[in-house]
Amino acid sequence: MRTLLAAIALASLAACGVETVTTAATVAEAKRREMEQAKKSIDMAKQKIEAASQQMQRSAERNEDASKD
């Protein structure tokens, strides 16, 4: 009887461990995707900033050329 109870207790604890590992893996995957999306957002923002900077530089050059004439 003790052996049966010990086996049931062990099986219950093992199931809890599996559930915990599965939950941790799921959370880790969600965080990985979140980080990937954040990196994409940062890259997109960098591109927009670079494009705006180039546009401002071209505009300044045109204004400078126009003022010389």
Sequence and secondary structure as in RCSB ss.txt:
>XXXX:A:sequence
MRTLLAAIALASLAACGVETVTTAATVAEAKRREMEQAKKSIDMAKQKIEAASQQMQRSAERNEDASKD
>XXXX:A:secstr
 HHHHHHHHHHHHHHHHHHHHHHHHHHHHHHHHHHHHHHHHHHHHHHHHHHHHHHHHHHHHHHHHHHH 
